[in-house]
Amino acid sequence: MKIRKVCTLAVIIVTLFASPAYAQEKESELPVVIAYQIDRAEDFLNEPGNNPIEILRRLGRSLNTQWTANKTSLLAASLFDSARIGGPEFLKPLPETLLSADQKKAAAEMLKRHETALQELVNACKPASQAIIIKVICENVSLKKAIDGSTEADDAKAVKKPAMERARKELMPILEASDYMAGALVVSTNGCFGKLKIVSEKNLLANDKIEHNISIGRYINHDALMFFCQTHPIENPAEAFKELSAIPQSATVVNMVASAGIDFEKDILTNTARESILYVNLEPSGDGGIPDIRFVAPVPDIEKLRNNLDKFKQLCQQTGIFVQPLEGDFPMVKLSYFMLPQAAVYAGLYNGFLVITSAQSNLAKELTHLKDVATGSQKAFEMPEKLKRFWKIRTDDFNLQLQKLLQSPILAAQGIPPITNLTFLEDIEHIIIKSSALPSAIEFSLEIPLKAKQR
C-alpha cells in the first residue's frame, strides 16, 4: 500500500482547531466519518502568559480562543459532504456545538469502541500529568459507506464528479485493505509527540512495492540542517514505461534519449534508486549563492550506469548541457546549462552511490563521508528501527542559516523584507518524522522534543 495515499487521511489532524464558521440545516443529517476528542489535563496552558517557553505560550493563546470555559474535554467530528469534496472545507473538524445530537452520539460511540487502541497510542507519545491530548479515530466502514452513498449526489452535480473519482481512487484502496485509522497527539513540557496508525486486522496491508526498508541509514550524514531519508516504491519498468508513453509530450523525451543510444525503459527505469537521502542546508554555499543541496542514492546496477556514461554525456551535449570532468579522488563532473551559466550541478560516484550536489566542495565532502563510513574510519549511524521514512530537521542554527540565505546573491537584490529570528525554534531540539509499514499496520510518528534546559 503506497504510503502517500495514507497522507490523504493524515492531514486532517493539522486542521483540528480551524473549524469553519458555518452551519447549514442539512449538516445535521450528514454522517460522521472521523471523531476527535481533545482533553486538557490539569489545566495545562489554561493561563499560558507566564509559561517560560515561547512556543507553548503561542499554543496556549491559540487553544484558549477555541476552548469552552470550565471544560476539560471537547468532542469534535468531521462530516462527509460530497458537495465540499476537493475544497478546503472537506472533512474539516466541527466542534460539538455545531453537531446534532445524533452526530455527537455517533462520534462518542466511535471513540469508545477504539478506546484501548487510542490509549496505546497516547502512551507511546510521552504522556505527562499536565498536557493537551488529542485522539482521532476513523472507521473505514463509515467512510466507505459515505463514499459509496455519494453516487446519486455526484449525478446531481456533475461538476463534482472528477473530484469524487479522484477521492475514490486515492482512498478506496487503503480503505479496502484496512479497518480503521487511529491517531494521538500529546503536547506537554516534554514537547509534541504524535502517532498515526492505519490498522488491518486481517493483515491486508502487505504490498511488494513497499516491502523493502531503509538500508542506507548507516550512511546518513548528520552534518546538515535537515535530511530526508526514505524508500521509493518499486515500480514495474514495463508498466511505468507504458504509462509514460500514454502521455503525448513524453515522446519527445523518449526519442531524445534514444538518439543518444539509451533505452529509456531498460537503461533508466530499471535502474532507478529504491531509496535516497536528500540533504538541505540553507547556507548559500552552492554556485550562484543557492543553498547547499545534496542528493545521495544507491544505484541498483552501478556498472550499467558506468557503461552508459559516454551516452549520457552525448545526451547532455545534445540538450545544451556542458559536461566538465573534475580532478579529485572520485569520478566527478560539473554539469552546466548554457542559458544559466552562473549555476551548476555536480555529480560523482562512489562504489554503488550516485551523489548530486549544488557545489563542488560539498560533492567532495559527501563522497568522502560515504567512503569513511564504508571503510570504517567514521562511525556509522545505526538506525534503531525498520523504517520506510526517516526525516529530521535541526532547529539549533535554523535562524542563522535563514539570515545567511536572505543575504545571499540570489535573494539580496530581490527586495525581500527582513525576516526576524524565529525565536520559538530555539525551544525545540529537532523535528523528526518516521514511518514504518507491516501487513498489519502502517504507522507514522512525529517527535518535537523541547530542550531540557527550558523546562
C-alpha positions as CSV (number, residue, x, y, z in Angstrom):
1,M,0.0,0.0,0.0
2,K,1.6,3.3,-1.1
3,I,2.3,5.5,2.0
4,R,1.5,8.7,0.1
5,K,-2.2,7.6,0.0
6,V,-2.2,7.3,3.7
7,C,-1.2,11.0,3.9
8,T,-4.5,11.9,2.4
9,L,-6.1,10.8,5.6
10,A,-3.4,12.0,7.9
11,V,-3.5,15.8,7.1
12,I,-6.9,16.3,8.8
13,I,-5.2,16.4,12.2
14,V,-3.4,19.6,11.3
15,T,-6.6,21.5,10.8
16,L,-8.2,20.3,14.1
17,F,-8.8,23.7,15.6
18,A,-9.6,25.5,12.3
19,S,-13.3,24.8,12.4
20,P,-15.4,26.6,9.8
21,A,-17.8,29.2,10.9
22,Y,-20.8,27.9,9.1
23,A,-23.8,25.7,10.0
24,Q,-26.4,24.6,7.4
25,E,-29.5,22.8,8.4
26,K,-28.7,19.8,6.1
27,E,-25.5,19.2,8.1
28,S,-27.4,17.7,10.9
29,E,-28.1,14.7,8.6
30,L,-24.5,14.2,7.3
31,P,-22.7,11.1,8.5
32,V,-19.8,11.3,11.0
33,V,-16.7,9.7,9.4
34,I,-13.9,11.0,11.8
35,A,-14.3,11.6,15.5
36,Y,-12.0,13.7,17.8
37,Q,-11.5,14.1,21.5
38,I,-9.4,16.9,22.9
39,D,-8.5,16.7,26.6
40,R,-6.8,19.3,28.8
41,A,-5.0,17.5,31.7
42,E,-4.5,19.5,34.9
43,D,-5.4,22.9,33.3
44,F,-2.3,22.7,31.1
45,L,-1.8,26.1,29.3
46,N,-5.1,27.4,30.8
47,E,-3.1,30.6,31.6
48,P,-0.1,30.5,29.2
49,G,1.1,34.0,29.7
50,N,3.7,33.1,32.3
51,N,4.9,29.9,30.6
52,P,8.7,30.3,30.1
53,I,8.6,28.5,26.7
54,E,7.5,30.8,23.9
55,I,6.1,28.1,21.6
56,L,3.9,26.9,24.5
57,R,2.7,30.4,25.2
58,R,1.7,30.8,21.5
59,L,-0.1,27.4,21.5
60,G,-1.9,28.2,24.7
61,R,-3.2,31.5,23.4
62,S,-4.5,29.7,20.2
63,L,-6.2,27.0,22.2
64,N,-7.9,29.3,24.5
65,T,-9.6,31.1,21.7
66,Q,-11.4,27.8,20.8
67,W,-11.8,26.4,24.3
68,T,-15.1,26.5,26.2
69,A,-14.8,27.8,29.7
70,N,-14.7,25.2,32.6
71,K,-14.4,22.2,30.2
72,T,-11.6,19.8,30.3
73,S,-12.7,17.6,27.4
74,L,-14.1,18.6,23.9
75,L,-15.7,16.5,21.2
76,A,-15.4,17.2,17.5
77,A,-16.2,15.4,14.3
78,S,-15.7,15.5,10.5
79,L,-18.8,15.1,8.5
80,F,-18.8,13.7,4.9
81,D,-20.3,16.2,2.5
82,S,-19.7,15.3,-1.2
83,A,-20.6,18.8,-2.2
84,R,-17.4,20.1,-0.5
85,I,-15.0,17.4,-1.8
86,G,-11.9,18.9,-3.4
87,G,-12.4,22.1,-1.4
88,P,-10.8,23.4,1.8
89,E,-13.9,22.7,3.9
90,F,-14.0,19.0,3.1
91,L,-13.6,16.9,6.3
92,K,-12.8,19.9,8.4
93,P,-13.5,19.2,12.1
94,L,-16.6,20.7,13.6
95,P,-16.9,21.4,17.3
96,E,-19.6,19.7,19.2
97,T,-21.6,23.0,19.3
98,L,-22.2,22.6,15.6
99,L,-23.1,18.9,15.7
100,S,-26.6,17.4,16.1
101,A,-27.4,15.1,18.9
102,D,-27.2,12.1,16.6
103,Q,-23.8,13.2,15.3
104,K,-22.4,13.8,18.8
105,K,-23.6,10.3,19.8
106,A,-22.0,8.7,16.7
107,A,-18.7,10.4,17.4
108,A,-18.7,9.5,21.1
109,E,-19.5,5.8,20.3
110,M,-16.7,5.6,17.7
111,L,-14.2,6.9,20.2
112,K,-15.5,4.5,22.8
113,R,-15.2,1.4,20.5
114,H,-11.5,2.1,20.0
115,E,-10.7,3.4,23.4
116,T,-8.0,0.8,24.1
117,A,-6.2,1.3,20.7
118,L,-6.3,5.1,21.2
119,Q,-4.8,4.9,24.7
120,E,-2.0,2.7,23.5
121,L,-1.1,5.5,21.0
122,V,-1.3,8.1,23.7
123,N,1.0,6.0,25.9
124,A,3.6,6.0,23.1
125,C,3.5,9.8,22.8
126,K,5.3,10.6,26.1
127,P,2.2,11.4,28.1
128,A,2.5,13.8,31.1
129,S,0.4,14.7,34.0
130,Q,-0.1,18.2,32.5
131,A,-0.8,18.1,28.8
132,I,-3.1,18.6,25.9
133,I,-4.2,15.3,24.4
134,I,-5.9,14.8,21.1
135,K,-7.4,11.5,20.0
136,V,-8.6,10.8,16.4
137,I,-10.5,7.8,15.1
138,C,-11.8,7.0,11.6
139,E,-13.7,3.7,11.0
140,N,-13.2,2.7,7.4
141,V,-16.7,1.2,7.1
142,S,-18.2,4.6,7.8
143,L,-16.1,6.4,5.3
144,K,-16.6,3.7,2.6
145,K,-20.3,3.8,3.2
146,A,-20.3,7.6,2.8
147,I,-18.3,7.5,-0.4
148,D,-20.5,4.8,-1.9
149,G,-23.6,6.7,-0.9
150,S,-22.4,9.8,-2.7
151,T,-23.0,8.4,-6.2
152,E,-26.5,10.0,-6.5
153,A,-25.2,13.3,-5.3
154,D,-22.5,13.1,-8.0
155,D,-25.1,12.5,-10.7
156,A,-27.0,15.6,-9.5
157,K,-23.8,17.7,-9.5
158,A,-21.7,16.6,-12.4
159,V,-19.1,19.3,-11.6
160,K,-18.1,17.4,-8.5
161,K,-17.6,14.0,-10.3
162,P,-13.9,14.4,-11.2
163,A,-13.1,15.3,-7.5
164,M,-15.1,12.4,-6.2
165,E,-13.5,10.0,-8.6
166,R,-10.0,11.1,-7.5
167,A,-11.1,10.6,-3.9
168,R,-12.3,7.1,-4.6
169,K,-9.1,6.3,-6.5
170,E,-6.9,7.5,-3.7
171,L,-8.8,6.5,-0.7
172,M,-10.6,3.3,-1.6
173,P,-7.5,1.0,-1.9
174,I,-6.4,1.9,1.6
175,L,-9.9,1.7,3.0
176,E,-10.5,-1.7,1.5
177,A,-7.2,-3.1,2.9
178,S,-7.6,-1.6,6.5
179,D,-10.1,-1.4,9.2
180,Y,-9.6,1.9,10.9
181,M,-7.2,4.8,11.4
182,A,-6.3,5.9,14.9
183,G,-4.2,8.9,15.9
184,A,-3.0,10.6,19.0
185,L,-1.1,13.8,19.7
186,V,0.3,14.8,23.1
187,V,1.6,18.3,23.8
188,S,3.3,18.9,27.2
189,T,6.5,20.4,28.5
190,N,8.2,17.3,27.1
191,G,7.3,18.6,23.6
192,C,4.9,17.5,20.9
193,F,4.6,13.8,20.1
194,G,2.2,12.2,17.7
195,K,1.3,8.7,16.3
196,L,-1.0,7.9,13.4
197,K,-1.7,4.3,12.7
198,I,-3.6,2.6,9.8
199,V,-4.7,-0.9,11.1
200,S,-5.6,-4.0,9.2
201,E,-6.8,-6.7,11.5
202,K,-6.6,-9.3,8.6
203,N,-3.0,-8.3,7.6
204,L,-4.0,-6.9,4.2
205,L,-1.6,-4.0,4.0
206,A,1.3,-6.0,2.5
207,N,2.5,-4.8,-0.8
208,D,5.6,-5.8,-2.7
209,K,6.1,-2.2,-3.8
210,I,7.0,-1.1,-0.2
211,E,8.3,-4.3,1.3
212,H,11.8,-3.0,1.4
213,N,13.0,-0.9,4.3
214,I,15.7,1.8,4.5
215,S,19.1,0.0,4.2
216,I,21.3,3.1,3.7
217,G,20.6,4.7,7.2
218,R,24.1,4.0,8.3
219,Y,25.3,6.4,5.7
220,I,23.2,9.3,6.9
221,N,25.3,12.5,7.4
222,H,24.0,14.4,10.4
223,D,26.0,17.5,9.4
224,A,23.0,19.1,7.8
225,L,20.2,21.3,8.8
226,M,17.7,18.8,7.5
227,F,17.7,15.5,5.8
228,F,15.0,13.3,4.3
229,C,15.9,9.6,4.0
230,Q,13.2,7.3,2.5
231,T,12.5,4.3,0.3
232,H,10.8,4.6,-3.0
233,P,8.0,2.2,-4.3
234,I,9.3,-0.4,-6.6
235,E,7.6,0.1,-9.9
236,N,7.4,-2.4,-12.8
237,P,9.6,-0.8,-15.5
238,A,7.4,-2.1,-18.4
239,E,4.2,-0.8,-16.7
240,A,5.8,2.6,-15.8
241,F,7.0,3.0,-19.4
242,K,3.5,2.1,-20.7
243,E,2.0,4.8,-18.5
244,L,4.7,7.3,-19.6
245,S,4.2,6.5,-23.3
246,A,0.5,7.3,-22.9
247,I,1.4,11.0,-22.3
248,P,1.9,12.6,-25.7
249,Q,4.6,15.1,-24.5
250,S,6.8,12.2,-23.3
251,A,7.5,11.0,-26.8
252,T,9.9,13.9,-27.3
253,V,12.0,12.9,-24.2
254,V,12.0,9.2,-25.1
255,N,13.1,9.9,-28.6
256,M,15.8,12.3,-27.5
257,V,17.1,9.7,-25.0
258,A,17.0,7.0,-27.8
259,S,19.0,9.3,-30.1
260,A,21.9,9.0,-27.7
261,G,21.7,5.2,-27.7
262,I,19.9,4.9,-24.4
263,D,16.9,2.7,-23.9
264,F,14.6,4.7,-21.6
265,E,12.9,1.6,-20.1
266,K,15.9,-0.8,-19.8
267,D,18.7,1.7,-19.0
268,I,16.8,4.2,-16.9
269,L,13.5,2.9,-15.5
270,T,15.1,-0.5,-14.5
271,N,18.0,1.3,-12.8
272,T,16.2,3.9,-10.6
273,A,17.1,4.2,-6.9
274,R,15.0,2.2,-4.4
275,E,15.9,4.7,-1.6
276,S,17.6,8.0,-1.2
277,I,18.8,10.7,1.1
278,L,18.2,14.4,0.4
279,Y,20.2,17.0,2.5
280,V,19.4,20.7,2.7
281,N,21.4,23.5,4.3
282,L,20.1,27.0,3.9
283,E,23.6,28.4,3.8
284,P,24.2,29.7,0.3
285,S,27.4,27.6,-0.4
286,G,26.2,26.4,-3.8
287,D,27.2,28.1,-7.1
288,G,25.5,31.4,-7.6
289,G,24.5,31.6,-3.9
290,I,22.0,28.8,-4.0
291,P,21.6,26.6,-0.8
292,D,23.6,23.5,-0.1
293,I,21.6,20.7,-1.6
294,R,22.9,17.1,-1.7
295,F,21.1,14.0,-3.1
296,V,22.6,10.6,-2.4
297,A,21.2,7.4,-3.8
298,P,22.4,3.8,-4.3
299,V,22.1,2.7,-7.9
300,P,20.8,-0.9,-8.3
301,D,23.3,-1.6,-11.2
302,I,26.1,0.9,-10.9
303,E,28.1,-0.9,-13.7
304,K,25.3,-0.3,-16.1
305,L,25.4,3.4,-15.2
306,R,29.2,3.5,-15.7
307,N,29.0,1.8,-19.0
308,N,26.4,4.3,-20.2
309,L,28.2,7.5,-19.0
310,D,29.5,8.3,-22.5
311,K,26.0,8.0,-23.9
312,F,24.6,10.3,-21.1
313,K,27.4,12.8,-21.9
314,Q,26.3,12.8,-25.6
315,L,22.7,13.3,-24.4
316,C,23.8,16.3,-22.3
317,Q,25.6,17.9,-25.3
318,Q,22.5,17.4,-27.5
319,T,20.4,19.3,-25.0
320,G,22.8,22.2,-24.4
321,I,24.3,20.9,-21.1
322,F,28.1,21.2,-20.8
323,V,29.9,18.3,-19.1
324,Q,33.3,19.1,-17.5
325,P,35.3,16.3,-15.8
326,L,36.7,17.3,-12.4
327,E,40.0,16.3,-10.8
328,G,39.9,14.6,-7.5
329,D,39.8,11.3,-5.6
330,F,36.5,10.3,-7.0
331,P,34.9,10.3,-10.5
332,M,33.2,13.8,-10.6
333,V,31.7,16.0,-13.3
334,K,30.3,19.5,-13.5
335,L,27.0,20.0,-15.4
336,S,26.0,23.5,-16.5
337,Y,23.3,24.8,-18.9
338,F,24.3,27.4,-21.5
339,M,21.3,29.6,-20.6
340,L,22.1,29.5,-16.9
341,P,25.9,29.7,-16.7
342,Q,26.0,31.1,-13.2
343,A,24.7,27.9,-11.6
344,A,25.8,24.3,-12.0
345,V,25.1,20.8,-10.8
346,Y,27.9,18.5,-9.6
347,A,27.7,14.7,-9.8
348,G,30.0,12.0,-8.6
349,L,30.2,8.2,-7.9
350,Y,31.5,6.2,-5.0
351,N,31.0,2.4,-5.1
352,G,27.3,1.9,-5.7
353,F,26.3,5.5,-4.8
354,L,25.4,8.4,-7.1
355,V,25.8,11.8,-5.5
356,I,24.4,15.1,-6.9
357,T,25.1,18.4,-5.2
358,S,24.9,22.2,-5.8
359,A,28.6,22.8,-5.1
360,Q,31.9,21.0,-5.9
361,S,33.3,21.3,-2.4
362,N,30.1,19.8,-1.0
363,L,30.3,16.9,-3.5
364,A,33.8,16.0,-2.5
365,K,32.9,16.2,1.2
366,E,29.8,13.9,0.7
367,L,31.7,11.3,-1.3
368,T,34.4,11.3,1.4
369,H,31.8,10.8,4.1
370,L,30.4,7.8,2.2
371,K,33.9,6.3,1.9
372,D,34.8,6.9,5.5
373,V,31.6,5.1,6.7
374,A,32.2,2.3,4.2
375,T,35.8,1.8,5.3
376,G,35.1,2.1,9.0
377,S,37.2,5.2,9.6
378,Q,34.0,7.0,10.6
379,K,31.3,5.6,12.9
380,A,28.1,4.7,11.0
381,F,24.7,5.8,12.2
382,E,22.7,2.7,13.2
383,M,19.0,3.2,12.6
384,P,17.2,1.5,15.5
385,E,14.1,0.6,13.6
386,K,13.0,-0.8,10.3
387,L,11.6,2.3,8.6
388,K,10.3,3.5,5.2
389,R,10.9,7.1,6.0
390,F,13.1,9.0,8.4
391,W,13.1,12.8,8.2
392,K,14.9,15.1,10.6
393,I,15.1,18.9,10.8
394,R,17.5,20.5,13.3
395,T,16.5,23.9,14.8
396,D,19.6,25.0,16.7
397,D,21.1,27.0,13.8
398,F,18.0,27.5,11.6
399,N,17.8,31.2,12.3
400,L,21.5,31.8,11.4
401,Q,21.2,29.8,8.2
402,L,18.0,31.6,7.2
403,Q,19.6,35.0,7.6
404,K,22.6,33.9,5.5
405,L,20.3,32.7,2.8
406,L,18.4,36.0,2.8
407,Q,21.7,37.8,2.3
408,S,22.9,35.5,-0.5
409,P,23.4,36.8,-4.1
410,I,20.2,35.3,-5.4
411,L,18.0,36.9,-2.7
412,A,19.8,40.1,-1.6
413,A,18.6,42.1,-4.5
414,Q,15.0,40.8,-4.6
415,G,13.6,43.3,-2.1
416,I,12.5,40.7,0.4
417,P,11.6,42.4,3.7
418,P,13.8,41.5,6.7
419,I,12.6,38.3,8.5
420,T,13.2,38.4,12.2
421,N,14.6,35.4,14.0
422,L,12.0,32.7,14.6
423,T,12.8,32.7,18.3
424,F,10.4,29.9,19.2
425,L,12.6,27.5,17.3
426,E,15.2,27.9,20.0
427,D,12.9,26.0,22.4
428,I,13.0,22.9,20.1
429,E,15.6,20.2,19.9
430,H,14.6,18.9,16.5
431,I,11.7,17.7,14.4
432,I,11.6,14.0,13.4
433,I,9.0,12.3,11.2
434,K,9.2,8.5,10.8
435,S,7.1,5.9,9.1
436,S,7.0,2.1,9.0
437,A,4.8,-0.5,7.3
438,L,3.8,-4.0,8.1
439,P,0.9,-6.2,6.8
440,S,-0.9,-5.4,10.0
441,A,-0.3,-1.6,10.2
442,I,1.2,1.5,8.6
443,E,2.4,3.9,11.2
444,F,3.6,7.5,11.2
445,S,5.2,9.2,14.1
446,L,6.1,12.8,14.9
447,E,8.7,13.9,17.5
448,I,9.3,17.5,18.5
449,P,11.1,17.4,21.9
450,L,11.6,20.6,23.8
451,K,15.1,21.4,25.2
452,A,15.5,20.2,28.7
453,K,17.1,23.5,29.9
454,Q,13.9,25.3,29.1
455,R,11.7,23.3,31.4
